[in-house]
Amino acid sequence: MSFWSGVRPGHVPPGLAWDRLVEGCARVLEAAQGVPLGFEPEPGMLVDTIAGWHALRRALGAPDGFGLTLDIGHCRCNEPDPVPDCVTAVGPYLVNVQIDDMRRGTHEHLEFGEGEIDFPPVLRALADSGYRGLVAVELPRHSHAAPDVAARSLAFLRQAEQESVRADRGGAHDVPDLEGGSS
């Protein structure tokens, strides 16, 4: 299950908003009964960075069931480190991965090639992290053209996957299978 913090209302003091978030996440963890939870740092929300997710996880007592939903585009938009480094740093905590292109400082989900992300190193980092779950393309403003966008996205990601394999001169490693497993 993926979820995020939401935006702090202006009338709610930051400390109170944080306490409410921690308390609410603790209740969700208790109710989840083993269902993996992927909390997503979302630009503009109370928890908007990987560092914020780490702080929230620590406030909850670092429970095993509190994982991360990582949006690759958000890493470019909001994180200080290069995108592949973000992926590597959070690899052990990944529950879900959303993938799209973005530009630094602008929270706009773009089709691949329209932003600033170099995808072969990102896919290599995902493979090296051991993540074998779903990598879902997230383009919320493109539903009107879904079949064409899906075809372009799949072609782009397959090419990036092949480039990531070619770039890995150290040998054969699994890479995320963009159709549901690992290859």
C-alpha positions in Angstrom: 0.0 0.0 0.0 1.3 3.4 -0.9 0.4 6.7 0.9 1.8 10.1 1.6 1.5 12.8 4.3 -0.5 15.5 2.6 0.0 19.2 2.9 0.2 20.9 6.3 -2.8 23.2 6.6 -1.6 26.8 7.3 -3.5 27.0 10.6 -1.8 23.8 12.0 1.6 24.4 13.6 4.5 22.3 12.1 5.1 20.4 15.3 1.4 19.5 15.7 1.2 18.4 12.1 4.3 16.2 12.6 2.9 14.6 15.8 -0.4 13.9 14.0 1.4 12.3 11.1 3.5 10.0 13.3 0.4 9.0 15.3 -1.6 8.3 12.1 1.2 6.3 10.5 1.5 4.3 13.8 -2.2 3.4 13.5 -1.8 2.5 9.8 1.2 0.2 10.7 -0.9 -1.5 13.4 -3.9 -2.0 11.1 -1.7 -3.2 8.2 -1.0 -6.5 9.9 2.0 -7.3 7.7 0.9 -5.6 4.5 3.9 -3.8 3.2 3.5 0.0 3.5 5.3 2.3 1.1 5.3 5.9 2.3 6.0 8.4 -0.6 7.8 11.6 -0.1 5.8 14.0 -2.2 7.0 17.5 -3.3 5.1 20.2 -1.5 3.8 17.9 1.2 4.7 17.7 4.9 7.2 14.9 4.1 8.7 15.8 0.8 12.2 14.2 0.7 13.9 11.0 1.5 15.4 12.6 4.5 11.9 13.4 5.8 10.9 9.8 5.2 13.9 8.6 7.2 13.0 11.0 10.1 9.4 9.7 10.0 10.6 6.1 10.0 12.9 6.8 13.0 10.0 8.5 14.8 8.0 5.3 14.4 10.8 3.2 15.8 12.2 2.1 12.4 9.6 -0.7 11.9 10.3 -3.3 9.2 6.8 -2.8 7.7 7.3 0.9 7.0 8.9 1.0 3.6 9.3 3.6 0.8 7.4 4.3 -2.4 10.1 6.0 -4.5 9.1 8.3 -7.4 12.1 8.5 -9.6 11.0 11.9 -10.9 10.7 13.3 -7.4 14.3 12.4 -6.9 15.3 14.7 -9.7 12.8 17.4 -8.7 13.4 17.5 -5.0 16.5 15.6 -3.8 20.1 17.1 -3.6 21.8 13.9 -4.7 21.9 12.4 -8.2 19.0 10.1 -8.9 21.0 6.9 -9.1 22.5 7.7 -5.7 19.0 8.2 -4.2 17.9 4.8 -5.5 21.0 3.1 -4.1 20.6 4.8 -0.7 17.0 3.6 -0.3 17.2 0.2 -2.0 16.7 -1.9 1.1 13.5 0.0 1.9 11.7 0.0 -1.5 8.2 -1.2 -1.6 7.0 0.5 -4.8 8.8 2.4 -7.6 7.1 5.0 -9.8 9.0 6.2 -12.8 8.7 9.3 -14.9 10.9 12.1 -16.1 11.2 15.5 -14.3 13.3 18.6 -14.1 15.0 20.0 -11.0 12.7 22.1 -8.9 9.5 21.5 -11.0 7.0 18.9 -9.8 5.6 18.0 -13.3 5.5 14.3 -14.4 6.9 14.3 -17.9 7.2 11.6 -20.6 10.6 10.0 -20.8 13.1 12.2 -22.6 11.3 15.5 -21.8 13.0 16.0 -18.5 16.5 15.8 -17.1 16.9 12.2 -15.9 19.5 9.8 -17.4 17.6 6.5 -17.1 20.1 3.8 -17.8 22.0 4.5 -14.5 18.7 4.7 -12.6 17.7 1.3 -13.9 21.2 -0.1 -13.1 20.9 1.3 -9.5 17.5 -0.4 -9.2 18.9 -3.7 -10.4 21.9 -3.4 -8.1 19.7 -2.6 -5.1 18.0 -6.0 -5.4 14.6 -4.4 -6.0 12.4 -6.8 -8.0 9.0 -5.3 -7.6 6.8 -3.3 -10.0 8.3 -0.3 -11.7 5.1 1.7 -12.7 5.1 4.6 -15.1 3.3 7.5 -13.5 2.0 10.1 -15.9 -1.2 11.4 -14.3 -1.9 14.1 -17.0 -1.6 11.8 -19.9 -4.6 9.5 -19.6 -6.3 11.0 -22.7 -3.4 9.5 -24.8 -2.8 6.4 -22.6 -2.2 3.8 -25.4 0.3 5.9 -27.3 2.0 7.1 -24.1 2.2 3.5 -22.8 3.8 2.3 -26.1 6.3 5.2 -26.1 7.1 4.6 -22.4 7.7 0.9 -22.8 9.9 1.4 -25.9 11.9 4.1 -24.1 12.4 2.0 -20.9 13.3 -1.2 -22.9 16.0 0.9 -24.7 17.2 2.3 -21.3 17.3 -1.2 -19.8 19.5 -2.4 -22.7 21.8 0.5 -22.3 22.0 -0.2 -18.5 23.0 -3.8 -19.3 25.6 -2.7 -21.8 27.0 -0.1 -19.4 27.4 -2.8 -16.8 30.7 -4.2 -18.0 31.2 -6.1 -14.7 29.1 -9.0 -15.8 25.5 -10.3 -15.8 23.3 -8.8 -13.1 19.5 -8.9 -13.0 17.7 -5.8 -14.1 14.1 -5.0 -13.4 11.9 -6.6 -16.0 9.6 -3.9 -17.2 6.9 -6.5 -17.8 6.7 -7.8 -14.2 9.6 -10.0 -13.2 13.4 -9.9 -13.4 15.6 -10.8 -16.3 
